[in-house]
């Protein structure tokens, strides 16, 4: 799933308590992609966004992406890593950090929306992971469906909030 969608889903599902909760949930929703792809994207931007070889609209060959991105992706998209971070945060804060759950939602959404060809989700890393050959999230029909559900979810949230007030 695209990074913006992850943030919007995280905010919608876990950020309804306050503006701070929303900002944190949105942030944890995008965190796995920002930590893994962010440095690469910045370096790519500095180079002027050179085109990758291949067909326009298709993901680039994964071998063209630096190894550090793949390693960071493994760590940030692991439910086991998330569980360890969540448990440590819970122990420190003495209560479960609700907004951190947007990170787990990100992982769970990526499992069926990534193909084996381009960044399959290593949700059990560092253990062997049975990769799911999901759908390619960049397909127009999926993007329209995803953002339609997001728009409906936010519309329901706004209407419910107005009724409460």
Contact map, one row per residue, 1 for C-alpha under 8 A:
111011000000000000000000000000000000000000000000000000000000000000000000000000000000000000000000000000000000110011000000000000000000000011000000000000000000000000000
111111000000000000000000000000000000000000000000000000000000000000000000000000000000000000000000000000000000000000000000000000000000000011000000000000000000000000000
111111100000000000000000000011001000000000000000000000000000000000000000000000000000000000000000000000000000000000000000000000000000000000000000000000000000000000000
011111110000000000000000000001000000000000000000000000000000000000000000000000000000000000000000000000000000000000000000000000000000000000000000000000000000000000000
111111111000000000000000000000000000000000000000000000000000000000000000000000000000000000000000000000000000000000000000000000000000000000000000011000000000000000000
111111111100000000000000010011000000000000000000000000000000000000000000000000000000000000000000000000001100000000000000000000000000000000000000000000000000000000000
001111111110000000000000111111000000000000000000000000000000000000000000000000000000000000000000000001000000000000000000000000000000000000000000000000000000000000000
000111111111000000000000010010000000000000000000000000000000000000000000000000000000000000000000000000000000000000000000000000000000000000000000000001000000000000000
000011111111100000000000010010000000000000000000000000000000000000000000000000000000000000000000000001000000000000000000000000000000000000000000000001000000000000000
000001111111111000000000110110000000000000000000000000000000000000000000000000000000000000000000000011101100000000000000000000000000000000000000000000000000000000000
000000111111111100001111110010000000000000000000000000000000000000000000000000000000000000000000000001000000000000000000000000000000000000000000000000000000000000000
000000011111111100000100000000000000000000000000000000000000000000000000000000000000000000000000000000000000000000000000000000000000000000000000000000001100000000000
000000001111111100000000000000000000000000000000000000000000000000000000000000000000000000000000000001000000000000000000000000000000000000000000000000000000000000000
000000000111111110001100100000000000000000000000000000000000000000000000000000000000000000000000011011000000000000000000000000000000000000000000000000000000000000000
000000000111111111111111110000000000000000000000000000000000000000000000000000000000000000000000001000000000000000000000000000000000000000000000000000000000000000000
000000000011111111101100000000000000000000000000000000000000000000000000000000000000000000000000000000000000000000000000000000000000000000000000000000000000000000000
000000000000011111101100000000000000000000000000000000000000000000000000000000000000000000000000000000000000000000000000000000000000000000000000000000000000000000000
000000000000001111111100000000000000000000000000000000000000000000000000000000000000000000000000000000000000000000000000000000000000000000000000000000000000000000000
000000000000001111111110000000000000000000000000000000000000000000000000000000000000000000000000000000000000000000000000000000000000000000000000000000000000000000000
000000000000001001111111000000000000000000000000000000000000000000000000000000000000000000000000000000000000000000000000000000000000000000000000000000000000000000000
000000000010011111111111100000000000000000000000000000000000000000000000000000000000000000000000001000000000000000000000000000000000000000000000000000000000000000000
000000000011011111111111110000000000000000000000000000000000000000000000000000000000000000000000001000000000000000000000000000000000000000000000000000000000000000000
000000000010001000111111111000000000000000000000000000000000000000000000000000000000000000000000000000000000000000000000000000000000000000000000000000000000000000000
000000000010001000011111111100000000000000000000000000000000000000000000000000000000000000000000001100000000000000000000000000000000000000000000000000000000000000000
000000100110011000001111111110000000000000000000000000000000000000000000000000000000000000000000001111000000000000000000000000000000000000000000000000000000000000000
000001111110001000000111111111000000000000000000000000000000000000000000000000000000000000000000000001000000000000000000000000000000000000000000000000000000000000000
000000100000000000000011111111100000000000000000000000000000000000000000000000000000000000000000000000000000000000000000000000000000000000000000000000000000000000000
000000100100000000000001111111110000000000000000000000000000000000000000000000000000000000000000001111100000000000000000000000000000000000000000000000000000000000000
001001111110000000000000111111110000000000000000000000000000000000000000000000000000000000000000000001101100000000000000000000000000000000000000000000000000000000000
001101100000000000000000011111111100000000000000000000000000000000000000000000000000000000000000000000100100000000000000000000000000000000000000000000000000000000000
000000000000000000000000001111111110000000000000000000000000000000000000000100000000000000000000000000100000000000000000000000000000000000000000000000000000000000000
000000000000000000000000000111111111000000000000000000000000000000000000100110000000000000000000000000100100000000000000000000000000000000000000000000000000000000000
001000000000000000000000000001111111110000000000000000000000000000000000100100000000000000000000000000000000000000000000000000000000000000000000000000000000000000000
000000000000000000000000000001111111111000000000000000000000000000000000000000000000000000000000000000000000000000000000000000000000000000000000000000000000000000000
000000000000000000000000000000111111111000000000000000000000000000000001100100000000000000000000000000000000000000000000000000000000000000000000000000000000000000000
000000000000000000000000000000011111111100000000000000000000000000001111100100000000000000000000000000000000000000000000000000000000000000000000000000000000000000000
000000000000000000000000000000001111111110000000000000000000000000001000100000000000000000000000000000000000000000000000000000000000000000000000000000000000000000000
000000000000000000000000000000001111111111000000000000000000000000000000000000000000000000000000000000000000000000000000000000000000000000000000000000000000000000000
000000000000000000000000000000000111111111100000000000000000000000000000000000000000000000000000000000000000000000000000000000000000000000000000000000000000000000000
000000000000000000000000000000000001111111110000000000000000000001001000000000000000000000000000000000000000000000000000000000000000000000000000000000000000000000000
000000000000000000000000000000000000111111111000000000000000000000000000000000000000000000000000000000000000000000000000000000000000000000000000000000000000000000000
000000000000000000000000000000000000011111111100000000000000000000000000000000000000000000000000000000000000000000000000000000000000000000000000000000000000000000000
000000000000000000000000000000000000001111111110000000000000000000000000000000000000000000000000000000000000000000000000000000000000000000000000000000000000000000000
000000000000000000000000000000000000000111111111110000000000000000000000000000000000000000000000000000000000000000000000000000000000000000000000000000000000000000000
000000000000000000000000000000000000000011111111100000000000000000000000000000000000000000000000000000000000000000000000000000000000000000000000000000000000000000000
000000000000000000000000000000000000000001111111100000000000000000000000000000000000000000000000000000000000000000000000000000000000000000000000000000000000000000000
000000000000000000000000000000000000000000111111110000000000000000000000000000000000000000000000000000000000000000000000000000000000000000000000000000000000000000000
000000000000000000000000000000000000000000011111110000000000000000000000000000000000000000000000000000000000000000000000000000000000000000000000000000000000000000000
000000000000000000000000000000000000000000011111111000000000000000000000000000000000000000000000000000000000000000000000000000000000000000000000000000000000000000000
000000000000000000000000000000000000000000010011111100000000000000000000000000000000000000000000000000000000000000000000000000000000000000000000000000000000000000000
000000000000000000000000000000000000000000000000111110000000000000000000000000000000000000000000000000000000000000000000000000000000000000000000000000000000000000000
000000000000000000000000000000000000000000000000011111000001000000000000000000000000000000000000000000000000000000000000000000000000000000000000000000000000000000000
000000000000000000000000000000000000000000000000001111100001000000000000000000000000000000000000000000000000000000000000000000000000000000000000000000000000000000000
000000000000000000000000000000000000000000000000000111110101100000000000000000000000000000000000000000000000000000000000000000000000000000000000000000000000000000000
000000000000000000000000000000000000000000000000000011111100000000000000000000000000000000000000000000000000000000000000000000000000000000000000000000000000000000000
000000000000000000000000000000000000000000000000000001111100000000000000000000000000000000000000000000000000000000000000000000000000000000000000000000000000000000000
000000000000000000000000000000000000000000000000000000111110000000000000000000000000000000000000000000000000000000000000000000000000000000000000000000000000000000000
000000000000000000000000000000000000000000000000000001111111000000000000000000000000000000000000000000000000000000000000000000000000000000000000000000000000000000000
000000000000000000000000000000000000000000000000000000001111100000000000000000000000000000000000000000000000000000000100000000000000000000000000000000000000000000000
000000000000000000000000000000000000000000000000000111000111110100000000000000000000000000000000000000000000000000000000000000000000000000000000000000000000000000000
000000000000000000000000000000000000000000000000000001000011111110000000000000000000000000000000000000000000000000000100000000000000000000000000000000000000000000000
000000000000000000000000000000000000000000000000000000000001111110000000000000000000000000000000000000000000000000001110000000000000000000000000000000000000000000000
000000000000000000000000000000000000000000000000000000000000111111000000000000000000000000000000000000000000000000000000000000000000000000000000000000000000000000000
000000000000000000000000000000000000000000000000000000000001111111000000000000000000000000000000000000000000000000000000000000000000000000000000000000000000000000000
000000000000000000000000000000000000000000000000000000000000111111101100000000000000000000000000000000000000000000000000000000000000000000000000000000000000000000000
000000000000000000000000000000000000000100000000000000000000001111111100000000000000000000000000000000000000000000000000000000000000000000000000000000000000000000000
000000000000000000000000000000000000000000000000000000000000000011111110000000000000000000000000000000000000000000000000000000000000000000000000000000000000000000000
000000000000000000000000000000000000000000000000000000000000000001111111000000000000000000000000000000000000000000000000000000000000000000000000000000000000000000000
000000000000000000000000000000000001100100000000000000000000000011111111100000000000000000000000000000000000000000000000000000000000000000000000000000000000000000000
000000000000000000000000000000000001000000000000000000000000000011111111110000000000000000000000000000000000000000000010000000000000000000000000000000000000000000000
000000000000000000000000000000000001000000000000000000000000000000111111111000000000000000000000000000000000000000000000000000000000000000000000000000000000000000000
000000000000000000000000000000000011000000000000000000000000000000011111111100000000000000000000000000000000000000000000000000000000000000000000000000000000000000000
000000000000000000000000000000011011100000000000000000000000000000001111111110000000000000000000000000000000000000000000000000000000000000000000000000000000000000000
000000000000000000000000000000000000000000000000000000000000000000000111111111000000000000000000000000000000000000000000111011000000000000000000000000000000000000000
000000000000000000000000000000000000000000000000000000000000000000000011111111001000000000000000000000000000000000000000000011000000000000000000000000000000000000000
000000000000000000000000000000111011000000000000000000000000000000000001111111001100000000000000000000000000000000000000000000000000000000000000000000000000000000000
000000000000000000000000000000010000000000000000000000000000000000000000111111101000000000000000000000000010000000000000111000000000000000000000000000000000000000000
000000000000000000000000000000000000000000000000000000000000000000000000011111111100000000000000000000000010000000000000111111000000000000000000000000000000000000000
000000000000000000000000000000000000000000000000000000000000000000000000000011111110000000000000000000010010000000000000001110000000000000000000000000000000000000000
000000000000000000000000000000000000000000000000000000000000000000000000000001111111000000000000000000000000000000000000001111000000000000000000000000000000000000000
000000000000000000000000000000000000000000000000000000000000000000000000001111111111100000000000000000000000000000000000000010000000000000000000000000000000000000000
000000000000000000000000000000000000000000000000000000000000000000000000000101111111110000000000000000110000000000000000000000000000000000000000000000000000000000000
000000000000000000000000000000000000000000000000000000000000000000000000000000111111111000000000000000000000000000000000000000000000000000000000000000000000000000000
000000000000000000000000000000000000000000000000000000000000000000000000000000011111111100000000000000000000000000000000000000000000000000000000000000000000000000000
000000000000000000000000000000000000000000000000000000000000000000000000000000001111111110000000000000000000000000000000000000000000000000000000000000000000000000000
000000000000000000000000000000000000000000000000000000000000000000000000000000000111111111000001100100000000000000000000000000000000000000000000000000000000000000000
000000000000000000000000000000000000000000000000000000000000000000000000000000000011111111100001000000000000000000000000000000000000000000000000000000000000000000000
000000000000000000000000000000000000000000000000000000000000000000000000000000000001111111110000000000000000000000000000000000000000000000000000000000000000000000000
000000000000000000000000000000000000000000000000000000000000000000000000000000000000111111111001100000000000000000000000000000000000000000000000000000000000000000000
000000000000000000000000000000000000000000000000000000000000000000000000000000000000011111111111100000000000000000000000000000000000000000000000000000000000000000000
000000000000000000000000000000000000000000000000000000000000000000000000000000000000001111111110000000000000000000000000000000000000000000000000000000000000000000000
000000000000000000000000000000000000000000000000000000000000000000000000000000000000000111111100000000000000000000000000000000000000000000000000000000000000000000000
000000000000000000000000000000000000000000000000000000000000000000000000000000000000000011111111100000000000000000000000000000000000000000000000000000000000000000000
000000000000000000000000000000000000000000000000000000000000000000000000000000000000000001111111000000000000000000000000000000000000000000000000000000000000000000000
000000000000000000000000000000000000000000000000000000000000000000000000000000000000000001101111100000000000000000000000000000000000000000000000000000000000000000000
000000000000000000000000000000000000000000000000000000000000000000000000000000000000011011001111110000000000000000000000000000000000000000000000000000000000000000000
000000000000000000000000000000000000000000000000000000000000000000000000000000000000010011001011111110000000000000000000000000000000000000000000000000000000000000000
000000000000010000000000000000000000000000000000000000000000000000000000000000000000000000000001111110000000000000000000000000000000000000000000000000000000000000000
000000000000011000001101100100000000000000000000000000000000000000000000000000000000000000000000111111000000000000000000000000000000000000000000000000000000000000000
000000000000000000000001100100000000000000000000000000000000000000000000000000000000010000000000111111110000000000000000000000000000000000000000000000000000000000000
000000000100010000000000100100000000000000000000000000000000000000000000000000000000000000000000111111111000000000000000000000000000000000000000000000000000000000000
000000101110110000000000110110000000000000000000000000000000000000000000000000000000000000000000001111111100000000000000000000000000000000000000000000000000000000000
000000000100000000000000000111110000000000000000000000000000000000000000000000000100000000000000000111111110000000000000000000000000000000000000000000000000000000000
000000000000000000000000000000000000000000000000000000000000000000000000000000100100000000000000000111111111000000000000000000000000000000000000000000000000000000000
000001000100000000000000000010000000000000000000000000000000000000000000000000000000000000000000000011111111100000000000000000000000000000000000000000000000000000000
000001000100000000000000000011010000000000000000000000000000000000000000000000000000000000000000000001111111110000000000000000000000000000000000000000000000000000000
000000000000000000000000000000000000000000000000000000000000000000000000000011100000000000000000000000111111111000000000101000000000000000000000000000000000000000000
000000000000000000000000000000000000000000000000000000000000000000000000000000000000000000000000000000011111111100000000000000000000000000000000000000000000000000000
100000000000000000000000000000000000000000000000000000000000000000000000000000000000000000000000000000001111111110000000000000000000000000000000000000000000000000000
100000000000000000000000000000000000000000000000000000000000000000000000000000000000000000000000000000000111111111000000100000000000000000000000000000000000000000000
000000000000000000000000000000000000000000000000000000000000000000000000000000000000000000000000000000000011111111000001101000000011010000000000000000000000000000000
000000000000000000000000000000000000000000000000000000000000000000000000000000000000000000000000000000000001111111100000000000000001111000000000000000000000000000000
100000000000000000000000000000000000000000000000000000000000000000000000000000000000000000000000000000000000111111100000000000000000011110000000000000000000000000000
100000000000000000000000000000000000000000000000000000000000000000000000000000000000000000000000000000000000011111110111100000000001111110000000000000000000000000000
000000000000000000000000000000000000000000000000000000000000000000000000000000000000000000000000000000000000000111111111000000000001111100000000000000000000000000000
000000000000000000000000000000000000000000000000000000000000000000000000000000000000000000000000000000000000000001111111000000000011110000000000000000000000000000000
000000000000000000000000000000000000000000000000000000000000010000000000000000000000000000000000000000000000000000111111000000000000000000000000000000000000000000000
000000000000000000000000000000000000000000000000000000000010110000000000000000000000000000000000000000000000000001111111000000000000000000000000000000000000000000000
000000000000000000000000000000000000000000000000000000000000010000000100000000000000000000000000000000000000000001111111100000000000000000000000000000000000000000000
000000000000000000000000000000000000000000000000000000000000000000000000000000000000000000000000000000000000001001111111110000000011100000000000000000000000000000000
000000000000000000000000000000000000000000000000000000000000000000000000010011000000000000000000000000000010011001000011111000000011000000000000000000000000000000000
000000000000000000000000000000000000000000000000000000000000000000000000010011000000000000000000000000000000000000000001111110001010000000000000000000000000000000000
000000000000000000000000000000000000000000000000000000000000000000000000010011110000000000000000000000000010001000000000111110001000000000000000000000000000000000000
000000000000000000000000000000000000000000000000000000000000000000000000000001110000000000000000000000000000000000000000011111111000000000000000000000000000000000000
000000000000000000000000000000000000000000000000000000000000000000000000011001111000000000000000000000000000000000000000011111111000000000000000000000000000000000000
000000000000000000000000000000000000000000000000000000000000000000000000011001010000000000000000000000000000000000000000000111110000000000000000000000000000000000000
000000000000000000000000000000000000000000000000000000000000000000000000000000000000000000000000000000000000000000000000000111111000000000000000000000000000000000000
000000000000000000000000000000000000000000000000000000000000000000000000000000000000000000000000000000000000000000000000000111111100000000000000000000000000000000000
000000000000000000000000000000000000000000000000000000000000000000000000000000000000000000000000000000000000000000000000011110111110000000000000000000000000000000000
000000000000000000000000000000000000000000000000000000000000000000000000000000000000000000000000000000000000000000000000000000011111000000000000000000000000000000000
000000000000000000000000000000000000000000000000000000000000000000000000000000000000000000000000000000000000001000010001110000001111100000000000000000000000000000000
000000000000000000000000000000000000000000000000000000000000000000000000000000000000000000000000000000000000001101110001100000000111110000000000000000000000000000000
000000000000000000000000000000000000000000000000000000000000000000000000000000000000000000000000000000000000000101110001000000000011111000000000000000000000000000000
000000000000000000000000000000000000000000000000000000000000000000000000000000000000000000000000000000000000001111110000000000000001111100000000000000000000000000000
000000000000000000000000000000000000000000000000000000000000000000000000000000000000000000000000000000000000000111100000000000000000111110000000000000000000000000000
000000000000000000000000000000000000000000000000000000000000000000000000000000000000000000000000000000000000000011100000000000000000011111100000000000000000000000000
110000000000000000000000000000000000000000000000000000000000000000000000000000000000000000000000000000000000000011000000000000000000001111100110000000000000000000000
110000000000000000000000000000000000000000000000000000000000000000000000000000000000000000000000000000000000000000000000000000000000000111110110000000000000000000000
000000000000000000000000000000000000000000000000000000000000000000000000000000000000000000000000000000000000000000000000000000000000000111111110000000000000000000000
000000000000000000000000000000000000000000000000000000000000000000000000000000000000000000000000000000000000000000000000000000000000000001111111000000000000000000000
000000000000000000000000000000000000000000000000000000000000000000000000000000000000000000000000000000000000000000000000000000000000000000111111100000000000000000000
000000000000000000000000000000000000000000000000000000000000000000000000000000000000000000000000000000000000000000000000000000000000000011111111110000000000000000000
000000000000000000000000000000000000000000000000000000000000000000000000000000000000000000000000000000000000000000000000000000000000000011111111111000000000000000000
000000000000000000000000000000000000000000000000000000000000000000000000000000000000000000000000000000000000000000000000000000000000000000011111111100000000000000000
000000000000000000000000000000000000000000000000000000000000000000000000000000000000000000000000000000000000000000000000000000000000000000001111111110000000000000000
000010000000000000000000000000000000000000000000000000000000000000000000000000000000000000000000000000000000000000000000000000000000000000000111111111000000000000000
000010000000000000000000000000000000000000000000000000000000000000000000000000000000000000000000000000000000000000000000000000000000000000000011111111100000000000000
000000000000000000000000000000000000000000000000000000000000000000000000000000000000000000000000000000000000000000000000000000000000000000000001111111110000000000000
000000000000000000000000000000000000000000000000000000000000000000000000000000000000000000000000000000000000000000000000000000000000000000000000111111111000000000000
000000011000000000000000000000000000000000000000000000000000000000000000000000000000000000000000000000000000000000000000000000000000000000000000011111111100000000000
000000000000000000000000000000000000000000000000000000000000000000000000000000000000000000000000000000000000000000000000000000000000000000000000001111111110000000000
000000000000000000000000000000000000000000000000000000000000000000000000000000000000000000000000000000000000000000000000000000000000000000000000000111111111000000000
000000000001000000000000000000000000000000000000000000000000000000000000000000000000000000000000000000000000000000000000000000000000000000000000000011111111100000000
000000000001000000000000000000000000000000000000000000000000000000000000000000000000000000000000000000000000000000000000000000000000000000000000000001111111110000000
000000000000000000000000000000000000000000000000000000000000000000000000000000000000000000000000000000000000000000000000000000000000000000000000000000111111111000000
000000000000000000000000000000000000000000000000000000000000000000000000000000000000000000000000000000000000000000000000000000000000000000000000000000011111111100000
000000000000000000000000000000000000000000000000000000000000000000000000000000000000000000000000000000000000000000000000000000000000000000000000000000001111111110000
000000000000000000000000000000000000000000000000000000000000000000000000000000000000000000000000000000000000000000000000000000000000000000000000000000000111111111000
000000000000000000000000000000000000000000000000000000000000000000000000000000000000000000000000000000000000000000000000000000000000000000000000000000000011111111100
000000000000000000000000000000000000000000000000000000000000000000000000000000000000000000000000000000000000000000000000000000000000000000000000000000000001111111110
000000000000000000000000000000000000000000000000000000000000000000000000000000000000000000000000000000000000000000000000000000000000000000000000000000000000111111111
000000000000000000000000000000000000000000000000000000000000000000000000000000000000000000000000000000000000000000000000000000000000000000000000000000000000011111111
000000000000000000000000000000000000000000000000000000000000000000000000000000000000000000000000000000000000000000000000000000000000000000000000000000000000001111111
000000000000000000000000000000000000000000000000000000000000000000000000000000000000000000000000000000000000000000000000000000000000000000000000000000000000000111111
000000000000000000000000000000000000000000000000000000000000000000000000000000000000000000000000000000000000000000000000000000000000000000000000000000000000000011111
